[in-house]
C-alpha cells in the first residue's frame, strides 16, 4: 500500500524516454552546468561501472581516466541536470558491477567490444 502511493507520486518526476545502456557501455552523459548566471552543457564520457536503485532513486556511475588519474561520477538517472545519455560503445562484461577496473591502468582497463543495436557505432 505504502509503496503504491509513493510510486504514483514519483511517476510525475520520472523521465519518459531513457536510452538503453548497460554495465560496461561507454556513454556520453550531457549534464547541465551552472556558472554564475549562465548555464551550459558539459559532456562526461566514460564507462558505466555500476547501476543501482529503482524508480526516482535510480543512479549510475561513470568512470574515465584523466591525466593518468581515475575520475568517477555518480549521476541520478532522472535528474533534470542530466540532459541526455548517448551510448557510444558496448563492452562485454560478465559482472553487474565493474569495481575491479579501479585497480587497473593502461590497456587493461579496456573492455572487449560487444556488437549491440543500442550503440550508435
N, C-alpha and C positions, 0 to 999 in steps of 0.2 A: 504494500500500500504506500509506504513512505517513498520508496524508490520510483514508483509510478508517478507520484506527484512531482518529485524532483526532475525526473526525465521530461515531463511535459513542460516544466518551466525552462529547463535547459534547451529544449528543442528550438526556441526562438533565437538563441545565441549561436547555434551551430552553423557552420558554413555548409552551403548546399552542394558545392562542387569541390571535391578534394581529389587531386590526381592520385592515381595508384602508384605507390612506391613501396619498396620492401627494404629489409635489412640488407646491407651490402651494396645498395644502389648509390651511385654518385648523383647528387642532386644540386640544383641551383635554387637557393632559398632567397627570394626577393623580400627584404624586410624594410619597413618604413623607419627612417632615422630622422629625429627632430633635432636640429641645431639652431638654437635661438628661436627665431620666429619662422624659420624656413624648414620645410620637410623635403627629404629626398629618399630615393630608393637605393639600397645597397644590396649587392648580391654576395651571398656567402656560399661558396662552392665547396663541397666535401662529401665524405662517405657517411651514410647513415649507419651508426653503430648500435643504436638502441631505439626502441619504440615502446611506450608504456602508457597505461591508463585507458580509460574509455569515456566516451561522451565528451563533455566540455573539458575534462581533465586530461585528455589525450595529449601526449607530447612526444617529441623525438629528438635525438641527439645527433648532431653532425660534427664530424672531426675532419680537420685538414692540417697539413704541415705548412708552417710559415717560417722561413729562415731557420730551418732545422729544429723547430720548436712546435710541438703538437698543440693545436688550439681546438677546443671543443666548445660547442654552443648548444644549449637546450632551447628548443622552440616549442611553444604551445601550438598545437595544430590549428585550433580555432581562434587564435588571436587576431585582432584587427590589424596588428602591426606586421603580421606575415601576409604579404600581398599575394605572392604566388610561389608555388613549388613546382619546379620543372625537372623531371628525371632525365639525366643525361646518359648514363651508362648503368647497366645492370651487372652486379657482381655475383659470382657463385659462392654461396655460403651453406654451411650445414648447422649453423647455430642461430639462436634467437638474439643473442647479444654478442657483439664483437669487441668486448673489452680487452681481449688479448692483443689487439692492434696497438694498444697503448705502449707495450713493451717493445714494439718493433720499430725499425727505422730503415730508410732507404727503399730498395726494391721489394723487400719482404712485406711492406705494408700493402702492396697492390694485391687486389683480388682478381682471379681469372674471370674473364667476361662470360656472361651467360646471355644467349640470344633470347630476347624478350620483345613483346609487342608494345609494352608500355613506355619504352625508352625512345627517344627521338632519333637514335642512331640508325 
